[in-house]
Amino acid sequence: MMIAFDHTTSAQRVLFGSGRAAEHAAAAIEGLGAQRVLLVSSGTAARAADEIAARLPVAARIGEAVQHVPIENARAAVELAKANEADAVLAVGGGSAIGLAKIVARDTGIPFVAVPTTFAGSEATSIWGLTEDGRKVTGVDERVLPRAVVYDAELSRSLPAGLAMASGLNAVAHAVDGFWAPKADPINAALSAEGLRALIPGLRGLAADPDDLDARERVLYGAYLAAVGFASAGSGMHHKICHVLGGAYGLSHSEMHAIVLPYVTEFNAPAAPAAAERVSEALGLGTQGGGSAAAGLYRLRSELGVVDSLAELGLAEGDVPEAARLACEAIPPSNPRPFTVADVETIISRARLGEPVKE
């Protein structure tokens, strides 16, 4: 068998330890030599942000980040960083806080440290996103990759149970979509597969006992591996559909990913049997592949108690045709299975209704 690929791994410091977020954040900032930090946080992470701020040279703070990073908020954050002569930006929170900090890093050139409180995985990628006039635009820029990431499983306790499960399934989506993304290769496939082997039992353990710190650590570790694989592979069909749904219709980020994933897997799995086998194996279904992978992801979402349909998140039936058209403009032509607007409309329609996925 001939193997040939072109893989890039970005350098990033990772500090992992439960109960050590403030200590590790201070060490990361000290390592950068920063003296004037812009601290960005989201509402659920306020307490953690306060504890971390007490150990940092904070020059300015943003206390409420908005999901999908509206361009007006991004511009205001960049101006705040410049006005306060910030020499580093530190984000404490989920994808909203980290996404906003990424734009600050991109547009000012200052280094970035991330302290994630969810399992979203944005902290491990050089992908940025902005929403303007109802359209979410994404890009890749090495300046937005955090120089250091501080992982503390204790911080995820601030998440409501349903959101924690949805956030973990967002990480699962990174792993699965990475198998057929434009730059998928054996290295990021291995990262994604190992990420799933930690994520799925970790999420099941966390659902059974929210106080299980070992399960939280497994989910956080798996989320990081999945995100690193995704960062190298790029965005596939699943993420392009979700970018459109999030930017145009303001759907809740993690829950949307959790809902859409089984239907994209159902569509792509017949043309990507090796990927389907990896997903099935991680779900504890052996190597049955195909429909087993998609149906297993559908059952996992239900098992974890995440909402069932995009309609529950606010997507109207009349939104589906336009959403499909916009998504088709963004989905990579390298998708393992050829697709039409009608195919994508079917995927979104089924996700809107939460229809069962057959074996």
N, C-alpha and C positions, 0 to 999 in steps of 0.2 A: 504494500500500500504506500503510495506517495503522499507525503504531507508537506504542504507549503502554505505559509501565511505570513502576514505582516502585523505584528502586535506591538502596541505601545503601552507601557506602564508608567503612570505619572507618580512622581515622588510625593509622599505625604507622611507626616508623623502621626501615629495613632497612640493615644494614651487611654488605656482601658482599665477601669477599676471602679467597683461600686462604692459609693460614698466618698469619692475622691474628686468630684467635679471641680470644686473651688481650688483645691490644691493643684490639680493638673492644668486648669485654665491659667492660673497664675504662672506656672512653669512654662506653658506654651507662649504666653505673652512676653515673659522675661527672655525666653529664647530668641524672640524676634527683636529684642531691644526696644520695644514700643514704650512710649511715655504718655501718649494721649490717645486713649481708646474710645471709639464709638461703639457703644453697647446696644445691640438690637435684640429685642425679645418679643415673644408673643404672650397673650394674656394668661394662658395656663402655666407658663413658665416664670411668672413674676417672682415667686418666692426664690426659686433657684437663681434667677438673675440677680436678685438683691444680695444673696449670699456670695455669689461670684464677684459682684461689683465691689464688695467690701475689701477685696484683695487685689483690686486692679486700679491703675491710674486712669479712671474714667473721665473723659472730657465732655461727653454728651451721651444722651440716651434716647432711644426710640422704644416706647413701651407697648406698642400694639401694631404688629405687622398684619397685613391683609393678604389672604390667599390669592394665588395667581399673579401677584405683584403688579398692581395697576401702575401705569407709567407715571402718573402724577405723584404717587407715593415714592416711587424710585427716584424721581428728580428731586423731591424734597429731601430725601435721605442723603443724596450725593451732595447737595448744597450744604446740609448740616455738617457733614464730614469736612468739607472744605472750609466752612466758616469757623470751625473749631480746631482746624489744623490737625485733624486726627491722623495718626501714623499707623493705625491698625483698626480693623473692625472685627468685633467678636459677636457672634449670634448665639443666643440661647433660646431654643424652641424647636419647632418643627419646620416643615418645608417653607412656610410663609416667612418666618424670620430669616432662615438660611437663604431663601431666594432673594429677599431684599438686600441682605448683606452681600450677596454675590454681585449685584449690580453696583453697589458702592465700590467693591474691590475692582470690578471691571472698569468703571469710569474714573476712578481716582488713582488706581495703581497701587494702593496700599495693601499690605498683607492681611489675610483673613484667617480667623480661628473659629471653628464651629463646635458648639456644645449641643448636640441634638437631644431632644426630650421625647421624640417619637421614633418610629422605625422606618421613616420614609426613605432614608438613604441619600438624600440630595447632597449631603455633606461629602460624599465620596466621589462626586462627579464634577466635571468641568463644564456641565451643561447649565445654561441660564435660561430664564423665561421671563417674558414681560407681556402684559395684556394692555392693549390699546384699542379703543373703539370696538370692543367686543371680540377681538381676535388675539389669541395667544401666539406669540412668536418666540421661538427658542433658537439657541445657537450654542456654539462650543467656543470656549476661550479659556486658556490655561490660567489666566489671571483670576478666574472665579473659583478655582479649586482651593479649598482651605489648605494653608500650610500645615495646620495641625487640626486633628479632630479629637475631642475629649468625650469618651463614652463612659457614662455612669448609669447603670440600669436602674438605680434608685429614682432617677429623674422621671422615668416613664410612669411612675406611680401617680403622677398628677393627671394623667390622661383618663377620661371616663372609659369604662370597660369596652363599650362598643367602638369607640374611636381607636382604642389600643388595638383591637382585633382588626379593624379596617386598615390601620397603619401597617400592621404586620402583613396583611394581604397585599398592600401596595408594594412592600418589599418582595413578596412572592412574585408579583407582576414584573418587577425588575429582572428577576432570575429567568422567568419563563420567556418574556419578550426578548431577552438577550440571546436566546438560542437561535432566533431567526432574524436578528437585527442585521443591518447592512454590513457591519464589520465583525460579525460573529467568527470566532476562531476557537481552536481547541483549548487555549488557555482560559479565555473568559467563559467558555462552556463548563470547564472544570470548576471555576469559581462559582458559577451559578448553581451547578449541581450540588456542590458542597454547601452553598448557602441554603438551598432547599432542604438539605438533610438536617440542618440546624433549625431552620425557620418553622417547618411544619410540626415536628414534635414539640418545639418550644411554644408555639401558639396554642397547641392542644393542652399543654401543661398549664399555661397561663390562664386559659379558659376554665380549667378545672379548679385552679387555685391562684387567684390574683396576687397572693402573698408569696408565691414561689419565686424567689429571687434567682434561683438557678435557671428556671424557665425564661425569665426576663433576660438574663445574660445570653442565653442561647439564641433568643430572638434577635437581640441587638448584634451579636456576632454574625448571625446569618444575614441580617439586613446589610451589614457592611460588606460581606463577601459578594452578595447579590448586586449591590450597587457598584462595586469595583468592576465586576464583570460587565454590567450594563454600561458603565462609563466607557469601557473599551469598545463594546459592540455597537453602541448607538441606539437610537429609538426605532423600534419596529412598528408594525401595524397597531398593536395595542396602544402604545403610548401616543401615536399620532392621532388616533381616534379620541383618546382622553384629553389631549391638549385642545382639540377643537371643542369638545363638550365643556371643558372647564372654562376656557377663554370666552366662548360665545354665549354660554348659558349659565355660567357661574355655579356649576354643580360642585358639591363638596368633594374635595380632591381624593382623599383616601377611599371613601366609600364608593365613589365612581369607579376607581381602579378595581376594587374588589368585585363589583358587579359585572364589569365588562369582560374581565379576563377569561372566564370559561367559554364565552361565545367566540372570542378570537382564537382560543386554543382549539375549539371544535372545528373552526374553519381551516386553520393551518395544519393541524396535526396529521391529516392524511398525507400531506406533502412533506412532512418533517418527522418521519417515524422515530428517528434516533432521539430527537428532542422530546417527543411524546413519551418514549420509554423512560427517559430520565425523570420526567414529571411523575409518571405513574409509580415508579420505584420509590421516589421520595414520599409519595402519598401512602405508601404501604400496600400498593396494589400489584406488586411484582413488576414485570416488564410487559404489561398488556398493551400499553401505548394507546394510540388512536382515541376513540371515544372514551376509553377509560380515563385518560388524563383530563379531558374536559369535564366529564361527569364527576370525577373525583374533586376537581377544583370547585365545581358547583356545590357539591355536598359539603366541602370544607367551609365554604362561606356560610352555608346554613348552620352547620355545626357550631361555628364561632359566633353566631347571632348577629351577623352583619345584615343590614337592610337588603331587601330582595330585588329591588328594581330601580331603574333610573327615574321612573315615574314618581316614586317616593321622594326622590331628590329634586323634583320639579321639572323634568323634561317632558314637554308636551308632545302629543302625537304629531302635531303640525310642524314641530321643529326637526323631525327626523330626516326628511328629504334634503334639506339644506345642510344639516350636519354631515350627512353622508357625502354630499358633493364636496364640502370643504375638506373632509378627511381624505378623500381620494386624491386631492391635490397634494397632500402631505405624505401619504403612505409611500415608503420606498418601493421603487419598481423591483427591487431584489427580493421582495416578499416571496417566501417559498411557493406560494400558490397564486396564480394569476387572479386578479380581482376586478370587479366592475363596480360602478356606483350602486347598482342593484344589490350586489353581494354585501357591501358595507351597510346599505340601508337595512338589509335583513338582520345583520349583526346588531345594529343599534336598536332596531325595533324589538328584537327578542330580549335585549338587555333592558329596554324600557319596560317591558311587561314582566321581566323576571321569569321567562319560560324555562321549564326544566330542560336539562341537557341529557340526551339519551346516551346510553352506553354504546 
